[in-house]
Amino acid sequence: MRKLLILLAGAAALGPALKARVYLSPAWSKAPKDGWVLAVLPATCEMEVAAVGSTGLHRDESQALEARLSASVAQALQSKGWHIADDVFHREEIERNSEIFFLVRYLRERNVTLTERIALAPKAFRSGGSSLGNAVTAVRPYTKASILVFVHVRGFRITTANRILNLAATLYYSGTVGLIFDQELFRGTVFKIGASFVDGETGDILCLVRPGRGGPEAFLKELDKLPH
Amino acid sequence: MALVCGRRAVLALVLALPGFVLNTANSSGLYANAGGPNRLYLNANARGGVPKLLVLVPPIGQRKVLGAVHVKNVEDADARAREVSALIVKALVRGGWQVDEDSFAGPSPPADAALRNAIAYVRERYAQMAVEMTAKPKDVTKGKFSFGPDISILGSGRKDRALLLVNDSSVKLTNFPIGVFVGGMRAGGMPGVTVSLVDPETGVVLCFVRAEDRREGALAKTFSKIPHRRIGDDR
C-alpha cells in the first residue's frame, strides 16, 4: 500500500513536469501591451524517428508541421486580441534573401539554446537578463512588429521496438501502475513545442512557453493562458 | 548526537576525496589531460582526404557552473575558447595543415552582412551539434551530421578548403563544496573541447575530434591521423 502511494505521488509530481509552462520576465508585466504588434516567425521543427540504436530526421513531416504551426499560432494569438503584423517575412521571402535567411536561422538557434538554459534555471529568467542580443535589431527593416515570436518543435516518432523497450523499462522500474501514467507508450508521436516572445528592439526574452510534451492542441491552450 | 555528526562528516570527507583528487588534476590548467585520450571520428566519405587548407570560424565558448550555464561569464568563456583555439591551430600547423585564421576570425568581421549572419548561425548551430555529436559520435562516421548545403556561402565557391570549428564547453570549477563532487565526477565524462572539420559546400561534418588531452603533442598526434589532400588535387 505504501509503495503504491509513493508511486502515485511520484506520477503526480512527474505529470506537471512534462507539461508546457509559461515563464514571464519582469519586463512583461511592466510593459504596456496595447501597442504591441507581434510577428510570428516561421517555426522550426526537428522530427526524429526514435528507432533502436539510431535516429533519423523526417524532413517531410517536419516541413508539413512547420507550415501548419506558424499559421495556427498567429491565429490563436489574434483570437486572444493580440495585434499580428501582416508584413512578416514568409518562408519563400526568407529563402530569397541570404542576409535575412541566415539572420533568422541564427536567431532561432540562439533562441533554442537560451530556452534550454532557462528551462534549467527558470528562477534566473524571472529576475530578467535573458537576451538574444543586439542582432534582433537587424530584423527591424523587414517588419514593423515590436515583438518577435519564435516557435520551436522537437518531435519524436516512437517505433514498435522503442515501445517494447519502454514497456520493459516501465515494468522494471515502476511496476504496472507506471503504465497508467506512461502515456508516451501509447502515443505514436511525441511533440515538445515551445515558444518565446522577444523584444524586437533590445532582444530581451519577455515570455517563454517552456516546451512540454503535449501535442499542438495542448500548446495552443497554453498560449491562451498568456496574461494580456 | 555529536558522535553521529562527526561520523557523517568523516564519511562525507572520505566520499569527497576522489572528486577532490580528480578536480585538482583537472584544474591544473588549459593544457591538462581532462581524463582520457583524444578521440577521432572520421566520416567514411572523407577517407579520400580532407582539404589541407582550413578556415577557422570564431571559436565558441560556453562555461558551465554546476550544470547551470553561467550567462554572465560569456566573455570570459569566449576568451578561453580563443586560447584553446590558438593551441589547436598550433597543433594543426605542426601536423602539416595550413590554417587561415583571418578570413572569419580576424580582428575585423566580414563586411558582407549575409556572410556575417552565416558565421553567427554556424557557430550557434555547432554549439548544439557538438553536444549531439559527443552523445552519438559514431553517427559522424556515417555522415549523419550536416549543416546543410545552405552554408556554401562560407566556402566562396572554392573546393580546396574546409571549415575548422572549435567548441569549448567546459565546466567551471567553483569553491562551492558540491563542486568537489560534481566537478570531480564530470572530469572524465564532460564534452569539453571539440574540433570539427566541415565541408563548406555540402555542410557535412568530415571529422570530429574530442580533445580530452589538450597537450600540443597529443593534439598533433591526433590530427596527424586525419588524411589530407594537397591543394589543387582533384576531388
HADDOCK unambig.tbl for C-alpha pairs under 7 A between the chains (distance, minus, plus):
assign (segid A and resid 98 and name CA) (segid B and resid 114 and name CA) 5.72 0.50 0.50
assign (segid A and resid 99 and name CA) (segid B and resid 113 and name CA) 6.03 0.50 0.50
assign (segid A and resid 99 and name CA) (segid B and resid 114 and name CA) 3.90 0.50 0.50
assign (segid A and resid 99 and name CA) (segid B and resid 117 and name CA) 6.71 0.50 0.50
assign (segid A and resid 102 and name CA) (segid B and resid 114 and name CA) 6.68 0.50 0.50
assign (segid A and resid 102 and name CA) (segid B and resid 117 and name CA) 5.24 0.50 0.50
assign (segid A and resid 102 and name CA) (segid B and resid 118 and name CA) 5.12 0.50 0.50
assign (segid A and resid 102 and name CA) (segid B and resid 121 and name CA) 6.33 0.50 0.50
assign (segid A and resid 103 and name CA) (segid B and resid 117 and name CA) 5.24 0.50 0.50
assign (segid A and resid 105 and name CA) (segid B and resid 121 and name CA) 6.23 0.50 0.50
assign (segid A and resid 106 and name CA) (segid B and resid 117 and name CA) 6.92 0.50 0.50
assign (segid A and resid 106 and name CA) (segid B and resid 120 and name CA) 6.14 0.50 0.50
assign (segid A and resid 106 and name CA) (segid B and resid 121 and name CA) 4.09 0.50 0.50
assign (segid A and resid 106 and name CA) (segid B and resid 124 and name CA) 6.72 0.50 0.50
assign (segid A and resid 109 and name CA) (segid B and resid 124 and name CA) 6.13 0.50 0.50
assign (segid A and resid 109 and name CA) (segid B and resid 125 and name CA) 6.19 0.50 0.50
assign (segid A and resid 110 and name CA) (segid B and resid 124 and name CA) 6.22 0.50 0.50
assign (segid A and resid 117 and name CA) (segid B and resid 69 and name CA) 6.49 0.50 0.50
assign (segid A and resid 120 and name CA) (segid B and resid 68 and name CA) 6.38 0.50 0.50
assign (segid A and resid 121 and name CA) (segid B and resid 68 and name CA) 6.54 0.50 0.50
